[in-house]
Amino acid sequence: MSGVYDPFLPGPFPVSARMFEALDKTRNRVFPCEVWSPADAGNYPLILYSHHSGGHRRAATFLCTHLCSHGYVVAALDHSEVVAPELMRNPGEAPEQAAARAEAVIASRVPDLRFLLDQMPSSDPIGIVGHSLGGWTVLATPDVEPRIRAVVALAPAGASNPRPGILRAKLPFHWGRDVPTLFLVAENDVCLPLDGMFEVFERTPATKQMVILRRADHMHFMDDVEKWHEAARNMPATGVLAWIPKEMRPITELCSGEQSHLFVRGLTLSQVDAVLKEKEEAQRFLAGDIEAELAARGVEVIAHH
């Protein structure tokens, strides 16, 4: 029906993408950056995207382009662990070296996102979206970055008791203000299980909402869900992360990438529309029967209250 708010549909704006490199002189690191902009000239809200540990700026183009098509400028970079040689995995490193490197990776994350923000033209309002360690990054950034007005955390790290080999990233939550936050998480997440999601959600000091995607795992928030899920499930089962492929279910037992992308695109857009653009129809959508809205589109979710 014409005029009905539907955040699941593509937006009206053609998407233009550009890549550039930015030098952080303080840390002597060159960051490849990507910006998706509506093809016409205009003043649009800005959204920063933060990828998972060891990922890259194009890890969720399905989401970045969807947001852009609805009138947002979206920016992402390759985080420090991807561009700084000293932060990359070294197969021969001792346990204490690995631990120190992990701490340095975590410590680099929020400065990376703030550096990206400083590369963008002055903009307000600003939202941030991130997956996994990127989810932790967007939950940690409001501690030190007052320009952030909305957060979407996709299966975020940050629980107090992570599983073996998962980065132990802490969340002080010194926000000092309300930054409305949406959690989108997976029911069958092997790497970052639901109990950790509930813990982080309860600690978040803001207006907040959580929606759980049924029959989904950690890779369901990325491009090419089926490919990356099966690649992780079939990786050699050795070392500290050997438990991961053993516990993962075959993708045929889980929801499809198409279903998960619909879920992530629609609800992320609803959150930024409701907060950054203050759209009343988006606010009503998020306050309504999300389970029924997704079920009507063939996607099973649980709205956590």
Order of alpha helices (4+ residues) and beta strands (2+ residues): beta-beta-beta-alpha-beta-alpha-alpha-beta-alpha-beta-beta-alpha-beta-alpha-alpha-alpha-alpha-alpha-beta
